Amino acid sequence: MEYKDYYKIMGLQRNASKDEIKRAYRKLARKYHPDISKEPEAEANFKELSEAYEVLRDPKKRATYDRLDPNLKSWQQFDRQADRDSSFDFNKGGFDDLHGGTFSDFFEAFFGHKDQYTDFNPSAQFNARGSDHHASVRIDLEDAFYGATRSIDLQKQEADSLGVIQAVNRTLNIKIPKGIKDGQQIRLSGQGSNGMGQGAKGDLYLEVHFNPHPLYRLEQQDLHMQLPVTPWEAALGATVKLPTPAGVVDLKISPGSNSGSKLRLKGRGIPSNPAGDIYVILSVVTPPGTSEAARKLYKEMAKTMAFNPRVKMGV
């Protein structure tokens, strides 16, 4: 975010009077107005001039600006925090622009969205819907199976009585719908910025992501998991217990299975239409040969079973 020197833009000293500000604006407005000026940068200069005048002509905004000016680090840190903190909801746009121009990020960071300024009539009525805010929220995988209500803490940028933007904490109770997908958005009506005049409040959009799960890996609506089995369960076949987000189920393992064998439980994944599946990858785990009995048994197996797992490697 670039710092804007509004006094320099208007060619004024910092102690300029209200009349001096007005005269400077009128002079520069005639110079840069796009309908009059032939200069290639006239429109950009006029918008920059308008933004500067919008702040300096307003005693509250000017007082705020004058306090911020010698403390640039404070607003730079504020700007960086909003970028990196996923729990910080932020707006992605301003009110509808009246004439195709917008005020700078610098202006909106400290004074909110732009006021109507095309004719610079402070009493002009302007109604505009508040901007939408966006934030991300993390939920547990199980929330997508049954739906849930979760309380989340967010920070919101809000202007105080002097127009200074502050970070305000707030707690919202949100309903997680059953079958929600990773990356899907939940819209909370009226939780965005306040509107101007009679304009309605904006909305808050929460982008949902799942917390990492110790058992399952998510791919779209499907779940993937590793299932440890014993050598005899894999060799002889067995029915074992399998944990799923919807509860424990019996899983039949075919005789002659190996590590890497994949089993599919249709419709046991994230609820949807159609529901996702669960894919189970078998992982054969050998018992430790730490006891005398275990070592004896492994030696007996080595004598009686002519098995070379490396035969396909030619060794």
Secondary structure, DSSP 8 states (H G I E B T S, - for coil): -----HHHHHT--TT--HHHHHHHHHHHHHHH-TTT---TTHHHHHHHHHHHHHHHTSHHHHHHHHHHTT-HHHHHHHHHHHHH-TTB-EES--S--SSS----HHHHHHH-S----SS--TT----B----EEEEEEE-HHHHHH-EEEEEEEEEEEE-TTS-EEEEEEEEEEEE-TT--TT-EEEETT-S---BTT-----EEEEEEE---SS-EEETTEEEEEEEE-HHHHHH-EEEEEEETTEEEEEEE-TT--TT-EEEETT-SS-SSS---EEEEEEE------SHHHHHHHHHHHHH----TTGGGT-
